[in-house]
Amino acid sequence: MKETTPTFFIYYLIKFQNTIRQTETVFLVLTGVFLGGSVFFDFIETIIYPDDKHIDPYFLLLEEGNKLMGIASWCAYVVTTCFQKITDHKYKI
């Protein structure tokens, strides 16, 4: 599954590039930063504590906090994009 994730990511970036360019990308960039930060802190924690028995609460807070902020940023991006598309003149009923 991990091998196919970058392929799907690149595929969707290419497929929806026109839609992404027309939207406010601040929340999309924040999503990448926060989710990337979550992966980064998880990686650093496995280097510092190679055994899985030790759980540092500060690394857990950093990792899970970044993950939560990434999810919140993604939701904000989806909501603002939907609102932008609904209020766009060519989609009015």
C-alpha positions as CSV (number, residue, x, y, z in Angstrom):
1,M,0.0,0.0,0.0
2,K,2.8,2.4,0.8
3,E,4.3,2.0,-2.6
4,T,1.1,3.0,-4.4
5,T,0.4,6.1,-2.3
6,P,2.9,8.5,-4.1
7,T,1.5,7.2,-7.5
8,F,-2.1,8.0,-6.5
9,F,-0.9,11.4,-5.2
10,I,0.8,12.3,-8.4
11,Y,-2.1,11.0,-10.5
12,Y,-4.6,13.2,-8.6
13,L,-2.3,16.2,-8.8
14,I,-2.2,15.9,-12.5
15,K,-5.9,15.0,-12.9
16,F,-7.1,17.9,-10.8
17,Q,-4.4,20.5,-11.5
18,N,-6.9,23.0,-13.0
19,T,-9.2,22.8,-10.0
20,I,-6.3,23.1,-7.6
21,R,-5.0,26.2,-9.4
22,Q,-8.4,27.9,-9.2
23,T,-8.7,27.4,-5.5
24,E,-7.1,29.0,-2.4
25,T,-4.1,26.8,-1.8
26,V,-3.1,28.1,1.7
27,F,-5.0,25.3,3.5
28,L,-3.7,22.7,1.0
29,V,-0.1,23.8,1.7
30,L,-0.8,23.8,5.5
31,T,-2.1,20.2,5.1
32,G,1.1,19.1,3.5
33,V,3.2,20.9,6.1
34,F,1.4,19.4,9.1
35,L,1.1,15.9,7.8
36,G,4.7,16.0,6.7
37,G,5.6,17.2,10.2
38,S,3.7,14.2,11.6
39,V,5.8,11.8,9.5
40,F,9.0,13.7,10.4
41,F,8.4,13.5,14.1
42,D,7.5,9.8,13.8
43,F,10.8,9.2,11.9
44,I,12.8,11.2,14.5
45,E,11.2,9.2,17.3
46,T,12.2,5.9,15.7
47,I,15.8,7.1,15.4
48,I,16.0,8.3,19.0
49,Y,14.1,5.4,20.5
50,P,14.6,2.3,18.3
51,D,12.8,0.0,20.6
52,D,9.0,0.2,20.4
53,K,8.6,-0.1,24.2
54,H,9.4,3.5,25.0
55,I,6.8,6.1,24.2
56,D,7.8,9.7,24.7
57,P,4.7,11.8,25.5
58,Y,6.3,14.9,23.9
59,F,6.9,13.2,20.6
60,L,3.4,11.7,20.8
61,L,2.0,15.1,21.3
62,L,4.0,16.6,18.4
63,E,3.1,13.7,16.1
64,E,-0.6,13.5,16.9
65,G,-0.9,17.3,17.1
66,N,0.5,17.7,13.6
67,K,-1.8,15.0,12.4
68,L,-4.8,16.7,13.9
69,M,-3.9,20.0,12.4
70,G,-3.3,18.4,9.0
71,I,-6.8,16.9,9.1
72,A,-8.3,20.2,10.2
73,S,-6.4,22.0,7.4
74,W,-7.6,19.4,4.9
75,C,-11.2,19.9,6.0
76,A,-10.8,23.7,5.8
77,Y,-9.5,23.3,2.2
78,V,-12.3,21.1,1.2
79,V,-15.0,23.4,2.7
80,T,-13.5,26.5,1.2
81,T,-13.1,24.9,-2.2
82,C,-16.7,23.6,-2.1
83,F,-18.0,27.0,-1.0
84,Q,-16.0,28.7,-3.8
85,K,-17.3,26.3,-6.4
86,I,-20.9,26.7,-5.2
87,T,-20.8,30.5,-5.2
88,D,-19.0,30.6,-8.6
89,H,-21.2,32.2,-11.3
90,K,-21.2,29.3,-13.7
91,Y,-22.6,26.9,-11.1
92,K,-25.5,29.1,-10.0
93,I,-29.0,27.6,-10.5
